[in-house]
């Protein structure tokens, strides 16, 4: 059996890494976005020849006893509302279920950076499975061109929300 010379109290060097989420946020904010995924999808919409509308629709919803507003990332020209998510936190999941229950006529869809990641460490549920279970359509990484070319819902968000 070996003997440790410093009994674990020796100098150990810890490597520190920059917080990548902060770096992505700073880059995105410089261009009007809060994430790199939002920025990628804005460029994608523009490259497909469509006007980029970013967070221009506000949807009121109520968390029991609290009135709030949800602002989808990309309201498409056809009335489809797209939310891009790298990480879907529990409060975001709850918010989207509240919004869907209170405004079932809105067509809200997700673009997940990694749809097969688990919603939390021990859960068997992925982001994609959560979206399907709750009746949300979803895509991976980029807004599908088909979504941009679709007719969209019969009633646009402005009609539903009386804006």
N, C-alpha and C positions, 0 to 999 in steps of 0.2 A: 504494500500500500504506500503510495507516495505521500509526501508531506508538503503542504503548501507553505511557501516561504512567507507570504504576507497575509495569510488567513483571510483572503478576500477583501482586505482593506487597502489594497494597492490602488494606484491611480489608474482609472480606466477612462479612456477617452470616449465620449459620446459624440456620435455624428449627428448634427442637426441638419434637417432638410427644410427648405422653404415650404410654407403651407401652399400647396398647389391650388387649392380652391380660392385662396385670396389672390393669387397671381391671375387665375382665369377671370375672377370677378373684376380685377383692376383693368385687364385688357378689354373685357366686354363693356365695362362702364365707359371707357374712353370712346367707344363706338355706339353708346346708347343701349347696350345690352348688359344683363347681369351674368351671363354665362357664355362660354365659347360655343355651346350647342345652339343657343339662340342666334348667335352671330352666324354660324354655319348655315342655319336654316334660312336666315334672312338673305344671305348671298345666294342660296339655292333657289329661293322664290324669285329673286331678281334675275338670275341667270335663265330661268324658264320664261322670262318675259312678263312676269306679273308684278304689280305694285306691291311693295312691302309695307304692310300696316303692322305696327308693333304696339301692343298694349293700348289700343285706342278704344276698347269697349270695357265698360265697368258694369259688372253684374252684382246687384245687391243680393245678399243671402243672410240668413240669420242663424247664428249659433244660439242655442237656447239662451234667451235673455240678452243677447248681444247682436246688434245689427252691424254687419260688415260688408265690404265690397271685395269681389274677386276680379282681378284684371287678367284675362287670358293673354298669353304671349303673342299669338298670331291670329287675329280675326281675318279669315280669308275673305276674298271678295264675294264668294258665294254663300256666306253665312256660316260656314264651318269654323269652329273655334279650336285652335290648336295650342296645347300646352306642352312645352319641351321640358323634360326632366332628366337630370343626371342622377339625382337621388330623390326618392319620394318618401319624405319624412312622415311619421304618423299624423302630425297636424295637417299636412297637405292632403293625405288620404281622407281624413275626416272632412276637411273643407270640401273636397270634390264630391264626396257622397252627399253632403248637405246641399251643395249647389245643384247636383243632379236631381235630388228629391224635390227641391223647391222650384226648379226650372226644367222639368223633363222634356220640354219641347226644344231645348237648345241642343245642338249637335257639338258636343265637346269631345275632342280626341287628344290622344297623347302621342308624343314622339319621345321614346326612351333612349337614352344613350346606351344602356345595357339592360334590355328588357328581361333577361333571364337571371339577373341578380336577385337574391332573396330580399324580401322587404325588411327583414331584420335577421340577425345572426342565426338564431335557432329555428327560424320558420321554414317550412317547406314551400311556402307561397312566394312566387316570383312577382315582379312588377307586372309582367304580361298577364299572369293568372289573376292578379288582383284587378286589373283593368277589365278583363273578360267577365269576371265574377260580378263586377259592378256595372256592366253594360257599356263600357267605354271601348271604342275602337282605338287601336294603337298601331304604331309603326316603329321601326328601328332607325335611329340616328337622323334620318332626313324625312321631311314631309313628302309623302308620295305624290308624284306628279298627278296621278289619278284624282287625288283629293282636290287639287287645284282646278281640275277640269270638270269635276262633278257639278251637278245642278245645285246641290246643297239642300238644306231644309226648305220646306214650303214657306215658313215664316222666318224672316231674318231676325237676328238678335235685336235690332232696333225696334222691330214691331213687337216682339215678345216682351221686351223690357220697357216699352213705351218711352223710348229716348228720342 
